[in-house]
Amino acid sequence: MNIKPLGDRALIKPDREEEVTASGIVLPDTVDKEKKAWGTIMALGGGEELKKLGLKTGDRVVFEKWGGEEVKVGKGKDEVEYKILPHDKILAVME
């Protein structure tokens, strides 16, 4: 299934959360882990404001933690989580 964001929105695959702390403690799935605020752009809409940012598919970006909408694609272990974010929730490009 392909997802094509509309207007000034980007489809972002957030980076996976760490499941082991720096000291080696494994965090179970029941622990409320803070969502990461960076990820990879998978698709871009065709909006004018988004074009002005000069983003492209594959860019790693920093985005607002609680912005946008979460979308899950697939089932079971093949399920992938994405975020659809408006252009103004994307804060920076990581170089």
N, CA, C and O atoms as CSV, one atom per row, in Angstrom:
chain,resi,resn,atom,element,x,y,z
A,1,MET,N,N,0.842,-1.180,0.000
A,1,MET,CA,C,0.000,0.000,0.000
A,1,MET,C,C,0.883,1.237,0.000
A,1,MET,O,O,1.819,1.343,0.792
A,2,ASN,N,N,0.585,2.157,-0.879
A,2,ASN,CA,C,1.312,3.422,-0.943
A,2,ASN,C,C,0.457,4.518,-0.337
A,2,ASN,O,O,-0.759,4.546,-0.525
A,3,ILE,N,N,1.100,5.423,0.393
A,3,ILE,CA,C,0.407,6.575,0.964
A,3,ILE,C,C,1.002,7.817,0.340
A,3,ILE,O,O,2.217,8.011,0.378
A,4,LYS,N,N,0.168,8.653,-0.228
A,4,LYS,CA,C,0.598,9.913,-0.838
A,4,LYS,C,C,-0.030,11.048,-0.042
A,4,LYS,O,O,-1.240,11.260,-0.118
A,5,PRO,N,N,0.787,11.790,0.730
A,5,PRO,CA,C,0.237,12.915,1.475
A,5,PRO,C,C,-0.245,14.013,0.529
A,5,PRO,O,O,0.288,14.184,-0.568
A,6,LEU,N,N,-1.247,14.744,0.966
A,6,LEU,CA,C,-1.823,15.809,0.148
A,6,LEU,C,C,-1.359,17.169,0.640
A,6,LEU,O,O,-1.013,17.338,1.809
A,7,GLY,N,N,-1.356,18.129,-0.263
A,7,GLY,CA,C,-1.051,19.514,0.095
A,7,GLY,C,C,0.332,19.675,0.700
A,7,GLY,O,O,1.312,19.131,0.191
A,8,ASP,N,N,0.403,20.422,1.783
A,8,ASP,CA,C,1.673,20.730,2.445
A,8,ASP,C,C,1.963,19.752,3.574
A,8,ASP,O,O,2.323,20.168,4.676
A,9,ARG,N,N,1.811,18.460,3.313
A,9,ARG,CA,C,2.059,17.437,4.326
A,9,ARG,C,C,3.159,16.484,3.866
A,9,ARG,O,O,3.384,16.285,2.672
A,10,ALA,N,N,3.834,15.903,4.856
A,10,ALA,CA,C,4.891,14.929,4.585
A,10,ALA,C,C,4.595,13.640,5.339
A,10,ALA,O,O,4.086,13.671,6.459
A,11,LEU,N,N,4.915,12.512,4.721
A,11,LEU,CA,C,4.807,11.205,5.371
A,11,LEU,C,C,6.181,10.869,5.930
A,11,LEU,O,O,7.155,10.778,5.183
A,12,ILE,N,N,6.259,10.688,7.237
A,12,ILE,CA,C,7.539,10.459,7.912
A,12,ILE,C,C,7.506,9.142,8.660
A,12,ILE,O,O,6.531,8.825,9.341
A,13,LYS,N,N,8.581,8.375,8.527
A,13,LYS,CA,C,8.731,7.149,9.306
A,13,LYS,C,C,9.595,7.500,10.518
A,13,LYS,O,O,10.802,7.701,10.378
A,14,PRO,N,N,8.983,7.575,11.717
A,14,PRO,CA,C,9.762,7.922,12.914
A,14,PRO,C,C,10.815,6.857,13.206
A,14,PRO,O,O,10.612,5.674,12.933
A,15,ASP,N,N,11.943,7.295,13.767
A,15,ASP,CA,C,12.975,6.344,14.177
A,15,ASP,C,C,12.437,5.468,15.296
A,15,ASP,O,O,11.636,5.916,16.117
A,16,ARG,N,N,12.879,4.227,15.324
A,16,ARG,CA,C,12.457,3.300,16.384
A,16,ARG,C,C,12.950,3.780,17.734
A,16,ARG,O,O,14.009,4.396,17.849
A,17,GLU,N,N,12.167,3.488,18.740
A,17,GLU,CA,C,12.544,3.840,20.096
A,17,GLU,C,C,13.590,2.862,20.615
A,17,GLU,O,O,13.572,1.680,20.272
A,18,GLU,N,N,14.485,3.355,21.431
A,18,GLU,CA,C,15.466,2.484,22.057
A,18,GLU,C,C,14.770,1.565,23.052
A,18,GLU,O,O,13.909,2.011,23.811
A,19,GLU,N,N,15.131,0.301,23.054
A,19,GLU,CA,C,14.525,-0.640,23.981
A,19,GLU,C,C,15.506,-1.090,25.056
A,19,GLU,O,O,15.146,-1.860,25.946
A,20,VAL,N,N,16.747,-0.610,24.976
A,20,VAL,CA,C,17.758,-0.908,25.988
A,20,VAL,C,C,18.378,0.421,26.403
A,20,VAL,O,O,18.784,1.213,25.552
A,21,THR,N,N,18.453,0.667,27.705
A,21,THR,CA,C,19.045,1.921,28.181
A,21,THR,C,C,20.554,1.869,28.026
A,21,THR,O,O,21.122,0.816,27.735
A,22,ALA,N,N,21.199,3.011,28.222
A,22,ALA,CA,C,22.656,3.086,28.089
A,22,ALA,C,C,23.352,2.163,29.086
A,22,ALA,O,O,24.449,1.675,28.814
A,23,SER,N,N,22.730,1.923,30.227
A,23,SER,CA,C,23.339,1.048,31.238
A,23,SER,C,C,22.987,-0.425,31.016
A,23,SER,O,O,23.378,-1.284,31.807
A,24,GLY,N,N,22.243,-0.718,29.931
A,24,GLY,CA,C,21.964,-2.108,29.592
A,24,GLY,C,C,20.634,-2.636,30.099
A,24,GLY,O,O,20.366,-3.830,29.965
A,25,ILE,N,N,19.796,-1.792,30.675
A,25,ILE,CA,C,18.496,-2.235,31.170
A,25,ILE,C,C,17.527,-2.311,29.999
A,25,ILE,O,O,17.371,-1.344,29.254
A,26,VAL,N,N,16.880,-3.455,29.837
A,26,VAL,CA,C,15.923,-3.649,28.758
A,26,VAL,C,C,14.567,-3.122,29.217
A,26,VAL,O,O,14.076,-3.498,30.281
A,27,LEU,N,N,13.968,-2.250,28.409
A,27,LEU,CA,C,12.669,-1.680,28.744
A,27,LEU,C,C,11.572,-2.515,28.099
A,27,LEU,O,O,11.584,-2.696,26.881
A,28,PRO,N,N,10.628,-3.028,28.874
A,28,PRO,CA,C,9.535,-3.826,28.293
A,28,PRO,C,C,8.575,-2.937,27.508
A,28,PRO,O,O,8.582,-1.715,27.654
A,29,ASP,N,N,7.745,-3.570,26.672
A,29,ASP,CA,C,6.787,-2.823,25.859
A,29,ASP,C,C,5.774,-2.069,26.702
A,29,ASP,O,O,5.160,-1.121,26.214
A,30,THR,N,N,5.584,-2.463,27.951
A,30,THR,CA,C,4.594,-1.810,28.800
A,30,THR,C,C,5.072,-0.474,29.342
A,30,THR,O,O,4.268,0.300,29.863
A,31,VAL,N,N,6.369,-0.186,29.230
A,31,VAL,CA,C,6.895,1.091,29.696
A,31,VAL,C,C,6.483,2.177,28.713
A,31,VAL,O,O,6.618,2.006,27.501
A,32,ASP,N,N,5.977,3.299,29.233
A,32,ASP,CA,C,5.574,4.416,28.379
A,32,ASP,C,C,6.824,5.165,27.952
A,32,ASP,O,O,7.330,6.017,28.682
A,33,LYS,N,N,7.317,4.839,26.764
A,33,LYS,CA,C,8.542,5.449,26.257
A,33,LYS,C,C,8.199,6.755,25.548
A,33,LYS,O,O,7.161,6.856,24.894
A,34,GLU,N,N,9.056,7.737,25.675
A,34,GLU,CA,C,8.820,9.012,25.003
A,34,GLU,C,C,9.059,8.841,23.508
A,34,GLU,O,O,10.030,8.210,23.090
A,35,LYS,N,N,8.171,9.407,22.717
A,35,LYS,CA,C,8.305,9.300,21.271
A,35,LYS,C,C,9.506,10.102,20.789
A,35,LYS,O,O,9.776,11.197,21.283
A,36,LYS,N,N,10.212,9.551,19.834
A,36,LYS,CA,C,11.344,10.247,19.238
A,36,LYS,C,C,10.829,11.374,18.369
A,36,LYS,O,O,9.714,11.311,17.851
A,37,ALA,N,N,11.621,12.379,18.213
A,37,ALA,CA,C,11.197,13.539,17.445
A,37,ALA,C,C,11.986,13.657,16.152
A,37,ALA,O,O,12.191,14.766,15.659
A,38,TRP,N,N,12.431,12.545,15.594
A,38,TRP,CA,C,13.109,12.574,14.305
A,38,TRP,C,C,12.758,11.330,13.516
A,38,TRP,O,O,12.340,10.313,14.069
A,39,GLY,N,N,12.939,11.438,12.211
A,39,GLY,CA,C,12.600,10.323,11.347
A,39,GLY,C,C,13.015,10.618,9.916
A,39,GLY,O,O,13.737,11.580,9.652
A,40,THR,N,N,12.549,9.777,8.991
A,40,THR,CA,C,12.918,9.867,7.580
A,40,THR,C,C,11.683,10.172,6.745
A,40,THR,O,O,10.631,9.563,6.939
A,41,ILE,N,N,11.811,11.114,5.817
A,41,ILE,CA,C,10.703,11.443,4.926
A,41,ILE,C,C,10.538,10.321,3.903
A,41,ILE,O,O,11.482,9.957,3.201
A,42,MET,N,N,9.317,9.778,3.833
A,42,MET,CA,C,9.022,8.693,2.904
A,42,MET,C,C,8.276,9.190,1.660
A,42,MET,O,O,8.419,8.620,0.578
A,43,ALA,N,N,7.478,10.260,1.821
A,43,ALA,CA,C,6.731,10.835,0.694
A,43,ALA,C,C,6.370,12.276,1.033
A,43,ALA,O,O,6.264,12.650,2.201
A,44,LEU,N,N,6.185,13.073,-0.014
A,44,LEU,CA,C,5.845,14.483,0.158
A,44,LEU,C,C,4.618,14.832,-0.663
A,44,LEU,O,O,4.422,14.311,-1.761
A,45,GLY,N,N,3.789,15.724,-0.119
A,45,GLY,CA,C,2.663,16.261,-0.869
A,45,GLY,C,C,3.165,17.297,-1.863
A,45,GLY,O,O,4.360,17.592,-1.905
A,46,GLY,N,N,2.269,17.846,-2.656
A,46,GLY,CA,C,2.666,18.794,-3.689
A,46,GLY,C,C,2.405,20.248,-3.344
A,46,GLY,O,O,2.381,21.091,-4.241
A,47,GLY,N,N,2.210,20.566,-2.077
A,47,GLY,CA,C,1.888,21.930,-1.673
A,47,GLY,C,C,3.027,22.918,-1.858
A,47,GLY,O,O,4.200,22.549,-1.812
A,48,GLU,N,N,2.669,24.171,-2.068
A,48,GLU,CA,C,3.656,25.231,-2.311
A,48,GLU,C,C,4.545,25.497,-1.092
A,48,GLU,O,O,5.756,25.667,-1.236
A,49,GLU,N,N,3.957,25.535,0.097
A,49,GLU,CA,C,4.748,25.807,1.309
A,49,GLU,C,C,5.783,24.707,1.537
A,49,GLU,O,O,6.905,24.986,1.960
A,50,LEU,N,N,5.412,23.474,1.260
A,50,LEU,CA,C,6.335,22.347,1.427
A,50,LEU,C,C,7.475,22.436,0.418
A,50,LEU,O,O,8.619,22.126,0.752
A,51,LYS,N,N,7.182,22.851,-0.802
A,51,LYS,CA,C,8.220,22.994,-1.832
A,51,LYS,C,C,9.249,24.044,-1.441
A,51,LYS,O,O,10.435,23.889,-1.733
A,52,LYS,N,N,8.805,25.118,-0.779
A,52,LYS,CA,C,9.710,26.186,-0.353
A,52,LYS,C,C,10.757,25.688,0.640
A,52,LYS,O,O,11.847,26.253,0.724
A,53,LEU,N,N,10.433,24.633,1.396
A,53,LEU,CA,C,11.375,24.097,2.381
A,53,LEU,C,C,12.512,23.310,1.726
A,53,LEU,O,O,13.544,23.084,2.358
A,54,GLY,N,N,12.341,22.896,0.484
A,54,GLY,CA,C,13.396,22.177,-0.231
A,54,GLY,C,C,13.627,20.764,0.281
A,54,GLY,O,O,14.723,20.224,0.131
A,55,LEU,N,N,12.609,20.160,0.884
A,55,LEU,CA,C,12.740,18.795,1.395
A,55,LEU,C,C,12.627,17.789,0.261
A,55,LEU,O,O,12.037,18.071,-0.781
A,56,LYS,N,N,13.208,16.598,0.481
A,56,LYS,CA,C,13.095,15.530,-0.501
A,56,LYS,C,C,12.960,14.196,0.225
A,56,LYS,O,O,13.311,14.076,1.399
A,57,THR,N,N,12.454,13.213,-0.479
A,57,THR,CA,C,12.306,11.875,0.074
A,57,THR,C,C,13.679,11.366,0.518
A,57,THR,O,O,14.664,11.504,-0.207
A,58,GLY,N,N,13.731,10.781,1.702
A,58,GLY,CA,C,14.990,10.258,2.238
A,58,GLY,C,C,15.662,11.196,3.226
A,58,GLY,O,O,16.559,10.772,3.955
A,59,ASP,N,N,15.250,12.475,3.271
A,59,ASP,CA,C,15.826,13.414,4.248
A,59,ASP,C,C,15.478,12.967,5.664
A,59,ASP,O,O,14.368,12.503,5.928
A,60,ARG,N,N,16.447,13.115,6.573
A,60,ARG,CA,C,16.179,12.871,8.005
A,60,ARG,C,C,15.834,14.216,8.615
A,60,ARG,O,O,16.565,15.193,8.459
A,61,VAL,N,N,14.703,14.250,9.317
A,61,VAL,CA,C,14.202,15.509,9.851
A,61,VAL,C,C,13.873,15.399,11.334
A,61,VAL,O,O,13.636,14.314,11.866
A,62,VAL,N,N,13.868,16.561,11.980
A,62,VAL,CA,C,13.400,16.695,13.352
A,62,VAL,C,C,12.023,17.322,13.273
A,62,VAL,O,O,11.815,18.288,12.538
A,63,PHE,N,N,11.074,16.772,14.033
A,63,PHE,CA,C,9.712,17.298,13.988
A,63,PHE,C,C,9.145,17.418,15.399
A,63,PHE,O,O,9.676,16.833,16.343
A,64,GLU,N,N,8.064,18.179,15.531
A,64,GLU,CA,C,7.420,18.345,16.827
A,64,GLU,C,C,6.922,16.993,17.326
A,64,GLU,O,O,6.315,16.231,16.574
A,65,LYS,N,N,7.179,16.702,18.591
A,65,LYS,CA,C,6.859,15.388,19.157
A,65,LYS,C,C,5.394,15.014,19.040
A,65,LYS,O,O,5.074,13.865,18.736
A,66,TRP,N,N,4.510,15.948,19.273
A,66,TRP,CA,C,3.092,15.595,19.340
A,66,TRP,C,C,2.311,16.118,18.149
A,66,TRP,O,O,1.081,16.157,18.193
A,67,GLY,N,N,2.987,16.517,17.094
A,67,GLY,CA,C,2.295,17.036,15.917
A,67,GLY,C,C,1.880,15.920,14.968
A,67,GLY,O,O,2.390,14.803,15.052
A,68,GLY,N,N,0.962,16.222,14.073
A,68,GLY,CA,C,0.587,15.309,13.005
A,68,GLY,C,C,-0.321,14.175,13.429
A,68,GLY,O,O,-0.797,14.115,14.563
A,69,GLU,N,N,-0.548,13.276,12.483
A,69,GLU,CA,C,-1.414,12.116,12.682
A,69,GLU,C,C,-0.622,10.839,12.495
A,69,GLU,O,O,0.186,10.737,11.572
A,70,GLU,N,N,-0.845,9.859,13.365
A,70,GLU,CA,C,-0.184,8.559,13.227
A,70,GLU,C,C,-1.008,7.670,12.306
A,70,GLU,O,O,-2.237,7.654,12.370
A,71,VAL,N,N,-0.309,6.930,11.446
A,71,VAL,CA,C,-0.939,6.000,10.519
A,71,VAL,C,C,-0.168,4.691,10.592
A,71,VAL,O,O,1.060,4.686,10.517
A,72,LYS,N,N,-0.889,3.578,10.739
A,72,LYS,CA,C,-0.251,2.260,10.753
A,72,LYS,C,C,-0.635,1.528,9.484
A,72,LYS,O,O,-1.805,1.488,9.104
A,73,VAL,N,N,0.377,0.940,8.821
A,73,VAL,CA,C,0.173,0.215,7.570
A,73,VAL,C,C,0.670,-1.211,7.766
A,73,VAL,O,O,1.746,-1.422,8.327
A,74,GLY,N,N,-0.102,-2.187,7.310
A,74,GLY,CA,C,0.270,-3.582,7.451
A,74,GLY,C,C,-0.366,-4.203,8.678
A,74,GLY,O,O,-1.119,-3.551,9.403
A,75,LYS,N,N,-0.053,-5.479,8.902
A,75,LYS,CA,C,-0.629,-6.202,10.035
A,75,LYS,C,C,0.449,-7.027,10.718
A,75,LYS,O,O,1.430,-7.438,10.099
A,76,GLY,N,N,0.241,-7.263,12.017
A,76,GLY,CA,C,1.143,-8.112,12.781
A,76,GLY,C,C,2.552,-7.560,12.828
A,76,GLY,O,O,2.751,-6.362,13.029
A,77,LYS,N,N,3.538,-8.441,12.641
A,77,LYS,CA,C,4.936,-8.004,12.718
A,77,LYS,C,C,5.355,-7.174,11.506
A,77,LYS,O,O,6.415,-6.548,11.524
A,78,ASP,N,N,4.524,-7.163,10.442
A,78,ASP,CA,C,4.813,-6.358,9.256
A,78,ASP,C,C,4.231,-4.949,9.355
A,78,ASP,O,O,4.368,-4.149,8.429
A,79,GLU,N,N,3.584,-4.650,10.479
A,79,GLU,CA,C,2.971,-3.328,10.653
A,79,GLU,C,C,4.044,-2.250,10.788
A,79,GLU,O,O,5.003,-2.410,11.543
A,80,VAL,N,N,3.875,-1.157,10.054
A,80,VAL,CA,C,4.809,-0.037,10.082
A,80,VAL,C,C,4.033,1.214,10.479
A,80,VAL,O,O,2.936,1.463,9.978
A,81,GLU,N,N,4.616,1.998,11.385
A,81,GLU,CA,C,3.966,3.218,11.829
A,81,GLU,C,C,4.598,4.428,11.148
A,81,GLU,O,O,5.821,4.559,11.089
A,82,TYR,N,N,3.744,5.304,10.638
A,82,TYR,CA,C,4.174,6.542,10.002
A,82,TYR,C,C,3.484,7.715,10.684
A,82,TYR,O,O,2.525,7.541,11.436
A,83,LYS,N,N,3.991,8.911,10.407
A,83,LYS,CA,C,3.323,10.136,10.831
A,83,LYS,C,C,3.099,10.989,9.597
A,83,LYS,O,O,3.976,11.106,8.742
A,84,ILE,N,N,1.913,11.587,9.513
A,84,ILE,CA,C,1.633,12.553,8.465
A,84,ILE,C,C,1.660,13.920,9.131
A,84,ILE,O,O,0.836,14.223,9.994
A,85,LEU,N,N,2.626,14.747,8.716
A,85,LEU,CA,C,2.847,16.037,9.359
A,85,LEU,C,C,2.672,17.187,8.384
A,85,LEU,O,O,3.100,17.093,7.234
A,86,PRO,N,N,2.040,18.286,8.833
A,86,PRO,CA,C,2.017,19.489,8.005
A,86,PRO,C,C,3.406,20.124,7.984
A,86,PRO,O,O,4.222,19.886,8.875
A,87,HIS,N,N,3.662,20.930,6.962
A,87,HIS,CA,C,4.994,21.512,6.774
A,87,HIS,C,C,5.486,22.284,7.993
A,87,HIS,O,O,6.686,22.294,8.264
A,88,ASP,N,N,4.592,22.927,8.732
A,88,ASP,CA,C,5.031,23.751,9.856
A,88,ASP,C,C,5.374,22.956,11.116
A,88,ASP,O,O,5.810,23.542,12.107
A,89,LYS,N,N,5.188,21.644,11.098
A,89,LYS,CA,C,5.595,20.801,12.228
A,89,LYS,C,C,6.978,20.196,12.012
A,89,LYS,O,O,7.533,19.580,12.922
A,90,ILE,N,N,7.538,20.366,10.819
A,90,ILE,CA,C,8.901,19.904,10.530
A,90,ILE,C,C,9.844,21.022,10.918
A,90,ILE,O,O,9.760,22.124,10.376
A,91,LEU,N,N,10.750,20.746,11.861
A,91,LEU,CA,C,11.568,21.787,12.453
A,91,LEU,C,C,12.949,21.943,11.834
A,91,LEU,O,O,13.462,23.059,11.749
A,92,ALA,N,N,13.559,20.847,11.401
A,92,ALA,CA,C,14.940,20.915,10.899
A,92,ALA,C,C,15.258,19.677,10.070
A,92,ALA,O,O,14.621,18.633,10.202
A,93,VAL,N,N,16.267,19.828,9.210
A,93,VAL,CA,C,16.810,18.707,8.448
A,93,VAL,C,C,18.120,18.318,9.092
A,93,VAL,O,O,18.949,19.183,9.377
A,94,MET,N,N,18.327,17.034,9.327
A,94,MET,CA,C,19.579,16.559,9.928
A,94,MET,C,C,20.574,16.282,8.813
A,94,MET,O,O,20.267,15.561,7.863
A,95,GLU,N,N,21.784,16.863,8.930
A,95,GLU,CA,C,22.815,16.655,7.917
A,95,GLU,C,C,23.987,15.904,8.475
A,95,GLU,O,O,24.951,15.642,7.755
